[in-house]
Amino acid sequence: MLKPLLTYYTGVIPGAAKTSSGRRARTAPRPRRATLRRLGAAALAALLSGPAPAADAQELAFPGGVIWQVRLEPPPAQLPAFDTGSAYVLLPDGHVRAIDHATGETRWTSPASSTVRPASSGRHLVGADGAAAWAIDAASGRDVWRHDLGAVVSAAPALTAAGAVFVTGGGTLVLLAWADGRELWRAPMPAQVSAPVAVGADRVWAGLADGRVLAIGLADGATAWTRTLGARILGMTLIGDRLFTGSADNFLYALKSSDGGIAWRWRTGGDVAGHAVSDGRRVYFTSLDAMLRAHDRRHGDMRWQRPLASRAVDGPALAGAHVIVAGVSPELRAFRTSDGGMEAFAPLPGRPLHAPFIAPESAAAPVRLVLLTAGGHLMAIGQTVEPMLVPLDVLPGRKLPPEVLPDIIRKN
């Protein structure tokens, strides 16, 4: 069940609890405050599992404080899906809950199971229970359609304008229409799909275990081009006209989305997994050598690189002038986009399980980071509202005559 953790919001991440001896547990120094401007939210990219690759004008207080926090017991069966209004968690009891990420309140609960991470377009929440793909109305939790794909789904669905793309364990991409779940096309792949499918306006891209990248036409499922890279494909992100592709040969490749040509590549000290983000000038990505790197988006020149406290659990999130990274240690770290200097960090109640989702400002809440940590803590971090300071015209309590004060002081 969901257990709200009611706290008094002070505008900073809470300090450590006291130990059984009465002493305060040791913690890292209190992080200094940094205002992160212009956070990313490209409309469709914000609906995918990772943060948006581009930035729009918004403001985010980091580290800020805990806006809300709920404890999910038992922890979710899959990582959550996000859209601009809600976080969706699939629980082991066979239900999905839509949680308003402005307030932390449950909007609805519906029966649903998924063997892969779900995804939300803002209008539909989609997932798959084995071979059974399904869609739920994101506003009400009502079932919209179910479709038997004939093979077990192996990855989170990718969201396109036409519908949701499902990847089966047999290596086939299937596009199902938003309205009724009708199968629009089916595209068998020549090898296992090893990376999340990347999505564009008229194409999707599949990364394969044998190092190939395929561009698939969204209209008919036909292969537009194929490019063979050095090793297993681990992650892909479409940013503008570049398909940033990480592989197990320790390279990040910037492919031309039109024909698959290599615009540039860069060798790192570890596999490049997860997604990349960009502010238009630079592209930011992490690798398994526990490094965060910034490169010129067009030409690939390195701008800076910085070591992380631990390996990143996914790609970074971009919040204007800062890049935020979630590692396997229980904290988030923010780095300046200008020079890579670490600006601030926020301790967490457990290690983060995915890159933070940056939720846009709404009437109910400011811009905030939303994420799930180990142990089932779903939380939003950002600017909290402090109680207004009001001067007291009259002191509370009963006025005592001066002669009784010595007796009160002596008794206390």
N, C-alpha and C positions, 0 to 999 in steps of 0.2 A: 504494500500500500504506500501511498505518498504521505510523507510526514514533513510538513513545513517546519523549517527551523526558524523560529521567531527570534530575531535579533534586533538590537538597537543600532541603527546605521549611523556611524560616526563620520563617514567619508573616507575612511582608511581601512585597509585590510586588518581584521582583528588580530591582536597579539596572541601569544601562546597562552594556553590554559595553565593553571597552577598544578604542580605535582602533588602527590599525596603528602609530601613533607611540608607543603604550604609555600614552597619556593616556586617562582615562575620558571617554566621550562625555557631553556635557551633557544633562541631563534636567530635568524639572520637579521642584520640591522634593518630598521624600518626603511622601506624604499622611498626615495624622494619622488615627489609628484612631477609628472610631465603631462602637458596637454598635447594630445595627438590630433592633428588636424587632417582633414580631407581623407576620410576613410573610404574604402572601395565598396562599390555596389553596382556593377553592371547587371542589368535586370535578370537575364537568364542565368548568368554565372553565379549569382547569389543564391540561386535555387539548387545548385549542385552541391555535392558533398563537401567541397572545399571552399575557402574564402574567394571572393571575387578578385580577378586579376587587375582591375583598373580602379582608379580612385575618383570619387566625387566629393564635393564639399560637405563635410560633416565634422563634428568635433567629438573627441572621446577623451575622457579623463582616465589616465592610467598612472599608477595602479588603481587609483580611486578606492572604492569600497565594494562590499557585497550588497548589491541592490536587492537580491533575493536568493534563496537557496532552498532546495528541497532534497530530501533523502529518499531515494528509490529503493525499497526493500521488497523482494530481492533486486539486485541490480538488473538493468535492462539486458535483454537477450541479444540486442544489436546496438551499434552506435546510433545516435539519434539522427533524424533528418530535420532540416531547418528550412523555413521560408521567412518572408519578411514579417510575419505575425506570430508564428508558433514554432515550438520544438516538439517533435513527435518521437515518443519513446515506445518501443515494443517490449513488453514485459513477459517474463517466462510463463505467466498464467494464461497466455493466449489473448491478451488485450493490447490495444494501442491507445496511448493517451496523448491528447493534444494539449500542450502547456503553453499558455500565453507568456512569451518571453519578455514582456514588459512588466508583468506582475508576478509571475510564477504560479498563477492559478490554473487549475485544470479546466479547459474549455469543454471537452467531451471525452468519453471513453467508449471504444467500440471493440468488438471481437475481431482480432486479426493476428495472424502469425506470419513471420517471415524468416527465411533461412539466410537472407542477405540483408545488408543495410538498406532501408527504404530511402526514397527521395521524394521531395515535394516540389511541385510547380507553382504552389500558391493556390491553385484551384483543385488539384488532385494530389493525393498521397499514394504512391505506388510502391509495391513490394512483390515478393514471390515466396510462396510456401512450397519448397521443392520445385515441381514443374508448373505449379499453378500461379500464374501472374494475376495480380489484382490491383484495383484502383478504388480509393475511398474519397468521397467528397471532403476536401480539407476544411470546409466551413462547418459541416454538421456531423461528420463521422459516418455518414450513410454510405453503404456499399454502392458502387457505380457499375463495376463489371469484374468478371473473372474470366481468365483464358488459359486453357491447358496448352503449354508449349511443347509437350511431348518429350521434354528432357529437362533435367534439373537446372535451375538458374544458378550461376556460379559467381555473380558479381552484382553490385548495386546497379540499378537501372540508370541509364543516362537520359537526360531530359532534352527533347528537341521541340521545335514549334509544331511538328506534325504529330508527335506522340512520344512514347517511352521506348527506348531501345534496351532490350534484355539480352544478356549473354548467357548461353547455355554451357554446361560443362563439356559438351561435345565440340565446342568451338564455333557456334553459330550465333550470328546477330539477328534478332527479330525485332521489327518495329511494329508496335501496337498503337492504334489510333486512340487519341484522348477520349473521344465521345463514347465509343462503345467497345473498345478493346479489340476491334477487328484487326486481323493481321494484314499489314500493308506490304511488307516484303520480308524475305528470309535470305540471309547471306552467309553461307558456310565459309569459314575461314580455313586457310591451309595449315594452320597450326593453332596451338592453344593460345587464347587471349590472356595476356599476362599483366595488363595494365588497365586502369579505368578508361573507358571510352571517352574521347574528347569530342566536343560538339561545336559545330559552326552553324552558320545560317543555312547552308545548303549541302553540307557534308558532315559525316562523322568519321573519326579516325580510330582505328583499332591497332594496338601494339601487341605484338606476338612474342611468344617464348623463343622463337628462333631468330629474333632480332629484326624482323620485318615490321614496317609500318604501312598500313593500307588506308587509303582514302576511299570512303564509300559514299556514293551519291545518296542524298536523303530522299530524293524523289523515287528512285527505283531500286536501291540497294546494289547497284553495279559498282565495280571497282574502278576508280578514276586513275589512281596511280599506286605504285608500290615502291618503297625504298627499304633497302637492307642495311642495317646498322651493325655495330660490332658485337652485340650480345643481347640477351633478354631485355625486352622493354619493360620498364618499371613504373613510369609515370609520364603523362602527357598533359600539356596545357596549351590551349589556343589563345594567343594574345595578339590581336591585330592580324597581320598576315604571316605570323610566325607560329609554328607548332613547336613548343619547347618540350623536348623529349629526353627523359633520363633513362639510362640503361645500366646494365650490370658490368659494363666495361669501364665504369668510372667516368664516363663522359656525359656532359649535357650538350645536346645537339639543338641548334636552332634551324628547323627545317622550314622551307618556303611552303606555305600551305597550298599554294596553287599547283605545284608539281613535285614536291618532296625533295627538291634540291637542298643541299646543306649550305646555309648562309654562313654559319660558323659553328665551331664546337670548342669545348673546353674540358680538359682533363682535370679531375679532382683526385683526392686520396681515398675515395670510397664510392660505393654505388650511389647513383642519383635517383632517389625514389620520391614519391609524393609530387605535388603540384608546384608550380612557380607562380609568382605574382609580379606585377609591374606597375610603375607609376607613369609610364609613358616614355621616360628617359632610360631607366634601368630595369633590369629583370633581377629578381631576388629568388634564391633557391638554397636548399640545404642538401647535404649529402651525408652518407653514413660514416664519414671521418669526423663527425661532430663539428662541422663548419657551416657558417652562413656566408654566402657570397653575393656580391652585387656586380653585375656586368652591364656594359652598354647594350641596350636592347637590340639595336640595329647591327652593330659591328662586333660585339662580343668582347671588347676591351674590358679587362678587369678594373673595377673602380675601387673595391676593397674586399677583404675577407676577414672574418672574425671567428675565433673559436667559441664554441658553445659549452655550457656547463655539463651537458650530456647530449646524447644523440636526440635529434628531433623525432617526434612521433609521426610527423607528417610535414608537408610544406609549411611555409610561413603564412601569416596573415598581414595584410597591409593596412595601416591606419594613417594615411597621409604622410607625415614626415617621419613615421616610425614603422619598423617591421617587427612584428611580435611573433615569437617562436615558443612553441610548447615542446618541452623535452621530456625524457623519461623521469627526470627528477620532478618533485611536486611544486612546480613554479612556472610562471610565464616570464619571459624577458623581452624587453623592448629595446631595439637598436635604432639609432638615427640613420635615415636613408642617405644623408649627406656624406657621412664618413664612417659609419658602422659602429660608432661609439655606443656603449651600453648606457641607456638613459635611465631605466628603472626596471624593477622586477616586482612580481606579485606572488607571494606564497599561496599555496593551494592546500586544501584538506587531503589531497591524494594526488597521485600522478595523473596528468591529463591523458585522455584516451584518444584525442584527435586534435586537429588544429582548431583554434577557437573560431566560432562563427561571429561575425560582426553584424549585429542587428541595428537597423537604422533607427533614427530618432522617431518617436511617436508622441502623441498627446499624453500618453501615460508614462513614458520613460525616456531618458536621454539615450544617446548611442551607447551601446554596451557590448561586451564580449560575453558569449554564452558558450558553455562547454560542460562536458561530463567528465568526472574524474573517477578513478578507481574507487570502489566502495559504493558507487551509486549516487554520488553528489552531483546534481545538476544545478548550475549556478550562473548568475549574471553578475558581471563586474563592470563598474563604471562610476559615474558621478552620482553620489548619494545626496539626499536632501538633509541638511542639518536642521535641528529645531531652531526656530527664530529666537534670538535673544531679546527679551522684553524687560525693560526696567521696571522695578517694583516701586510704586508710589508709597505703599504702606507695607512694612515688614510683616510677614505672617506670624501668628502666635499671639499669646497673651502678654500684655505688658506687665512687668514685675517691678515692684518698688525696689529702690537701690539697696535697702537694708537687708533683703533676703538673699542677695547675690553671694555674700561670703559663705552662707550655709550650703548653697547649691554647689559652689566650687569645691568645698571641703568634702561633700558626699561623693562627688564624681572623681 
